[in-house]
Amino acid sequence: MIKEFKKFISKGNVVDLAVGVVIGSAFGKIVSSLVDDIIMPLVGIIIGGIDFTNLNIKIGSAKLEYGVFIQNIVDFLIVAFCIFLAIKVFNKIIHKKEEEPPKPVKSEELKTLEEIRDLLKEK
């Protein structure tokens, strides 16, 4: 059982996934800070000085903080857009379009023979 676990954990896919999760977590914190500390305050100023973190509705004893929800949506959209761009760049690097081979240059003799052939077809 321990040998199987060692074999499983040493596979590249598991290690790659672990690295991806750690980097993704750190990236998420950066994006959250970007949204919370830079983007949303600017958006609040643009639309009249609204602080999104304080937007809420009280229903009885419950407090619905929809401002935080709006910030989380912006977080998600930025992360999704960054992932989209990263995948797009990755696909360009990995899947470079194969260049079409250049057309062979025709010699003057071949061009003249083709012209003669086309003239004979017309008659």
N, C-alpha and C positions, 0 to 999 in steps of 0.2 A: 504494500500500500504506500509506504514512504517512497519507494523507488518510482512508482507511478506518479506520485505528487511532484517529485523532483523533476521528472521528465516533463510533466505538464507545465510546471512553473518556469522551466528553462527554455521552453519554446519561445521563439521570437515574437509570436503574436501576443502572448501574455505580457511580456516585457514592454512591447510597443504600446499596448493598451494602457498599461500602468503609467508609462511616461506621458501618453496623451491625456490621461485623466488629470495628472498633476499639472501639466502645462495648461490644460483647459481651465482648471480651477483658478490658477494664478491669472490667466487671461480674463476670466469672469470678474475677478476682483478689480482688475484694471478698468474694465468696461463699466462696472458699477460705479467706480469712483468718477470716471469720465462723465457718466450720465448724472449722478447725484450732485457732483461738485462743480461741473462746468456747464453741461448742456441744459439741464432743467432750470438752473437759476437764470440763464440767458433767455430761455423760452418764457419763463415767468416774467422777466422784465419786458420782453417784447409784447406780451399779451396783457400788460397792465400791472406788473409787480406781484403776480400771484406766486406764492410759495406752495408747490405741489405737495410737499411733505405734510402740510397742515390741512389739506383738503380732506374733509370727512363729513359723514352724516351720522347723526345720533338717532337711533330708533330704539326707544325704551332705554334699556341699560347697555345695548349693543352699540358699538362705534364702528362704522364702516369707513375704513380709510382708503378711499378710492384714489387719492393722490399718489400713495405709495404704489398702488396697482398700476397707475399710468406710468410711473417711473420704471416699473418692472417690464412693462410692455416695450418701452423705449430701449431698455437694456437688451431685451430679447431681439429686437429688430437690429440693433447695432451688431450684436454677436452673430446673428444669422447672416447679415450682410458681409461681415468680415470673413466668415467661413465660406460664403459664396465666392468672394474674391480670391481667397486662398486656394480653393478648389479649381477655380478658373485658371489661375496662374499655374498650378500644379499640372492641370491637363494640357496646357500649352507647352510646358516643358517636356512632359512625358510623351505626349502624342503629337509631336511635330508633324505637320503635314509633309508628306513626301513631295518633293519637288518633281514636277513633270520633267521628263527628259527633254532636252531641247530638240526641236525638229531638225532633221539633217538639212544642211545647206545644199541647195540644188546647184549643180554646175550649170554653166551657160549652155552647154551642149544638151543637157537634160531638159532645160527650159525650152530650148528650140524644138526638140523632138516632141515635147508635149503640145506645143503650139501647132506643130504640123499635124499631130494626131487629132487635135480638136478641130482644125480646119477641114480635115478629111471626113470627120464625122458629120459636119454640117452639109456636105455635098451629097 
